[in-house]
Amino acid sequence: MPYFVYLIVSKLKNKKKYSYVGYTRDLKKRLNLHNSGKGAKFTRGKKWKLVYYEQYDSKSDAMKNEYELKKDYKLRKRLIKE
């Protein structure tokens, strides 16, 4: 079963955008968890939209690329604008 690295975005009333990067085996379930307040602590209380994901065959590859995407704010901004 594949792993996914994903980028989700939330827009608040003040028009500020927040992004979050994670990895999972089930994208739909994970997004539902974030939107229901049961995801990561940072994501609670916000409505999230999936804007980008990549598929990997191994957990270690997914974790490595999740870490790289979390650090690369310029890439995250580019992915959000697309």
Phi and psi in degrees as a GROMACS rama.xvg file:
@    title "Ramachandran Plot"
@    xaxis  label "Phi"
@    yaxis  label "Psi"
@TYPE xy
-76.5436  162.22  PRO-2
-110.687  152.38  TYR-3
-126.738  139.582  PHE-4
-103.573  132.515  VAL-5
-133.078  157.301  TYR-6
-126.805  123.627  LEU-7
-118.72  153.375  ILE-8
-132.135  144.735  VAL-9
-132.18  136.981  SER-10
-111.181  127.009  LYS-11
-93.8327  173.89  LEU-12
-59.5434  -29.897  LYS-13
-80.9395  12.0501  ASN-14
70.2331  3.2072  LYS-15
-76.6225  137.211  LYS-16
-99.536  136.814  LYS-17
-116.811  142.243  TYR-18
-125.358  155.46  SER-19
-142.465  137.208  TYR-20
-117.079  137.835  VAL-21
-154.107  -179.2  GLY-22
-134.288  152.915  TYR-23
-161.331  170.334  THR-24
-97.6478  -23.9143  ARG-25
-130.236  99.3823  ASP-26
-61.3646  -47.4573  LEU-27
-61.2136  -45.9554  LYS-28
-63.5455  -42.244  LYS-29
-65.5112  -42.2888  ARG-30
-63.5117  -40.0399  LEU-31
-62.7471  -38.3921  ASN-32
-63.2102  -44.1174  LEU-33
-60.8813  -44.4485  HIS-34
-74.7799  -19.1005  ASN-35
-94.6594  1.81886  SER-36
86.1317  11.3224  GLY-37
-110.5  9.22182  LYS-38
-86.5378  -152.744  GLY-39
-60.7823  150.855  ALA-40
-55.9389  -40.5691  LYS-41
-60.4014  -30.4212  PHE-42
-88.8325  -6.76585  THR-43
-68.3469  139.706  ARG-44
83.5826  6.7774  GLY-45
-124.151  154.81  LYS-46
-95.7723  126.604  LYS-47
-111.109  148.104  TRP-48
-128.037  131.342  LYS-49
-74.0594  124.163  LEU-50
-115.431  -16.6283  VAL-51
-162.603  143.511  TYR-52
-154.532  156.04  TYR-53
-132.802  148.451  GLU-54
-106.338  139.866  GLN-55
-133.122  152.323  TYR-56
-83.4454  -26.2728  ASP-57
-124.069  151.254  SER-58
-63.1409  -40.3381  LYS-59
-64.1676  -40.1602  SER-60
-63.836  -42.185  ASP-61
-62.8259  -44.1766  ALA-62
-65.1528  -39.7321  MET-63
-62.6252  -45.611  LYS-64
-73.9628  -30.0561  ASN-65
-61.7545  -46.3403  GLU-66
-59.6922  -44.322  TYR-67
-64.215  -42.6923  GLU-68
-67.5436  -36.3686  LEU-69
-62.3484  -35.9217  LYS-70
-80.152  -26.5711  LYS-71
-92.4519  84.1315  ASP-72
-66.7181  -32.4568  TYR-73
-64.7012  -43.2878  LYS-74
-64.273  -41.8248  LEU-75
-59.4061  -43.5112  ARG-76
-63.4503  -40.8016  LYS-77
-63.1044  -42.6998  ARG-78
-66.0083  -33.6713  LEU-79
-69.604  -36.4958  ILE-80
-73.6018  -23.4207  LYS-81
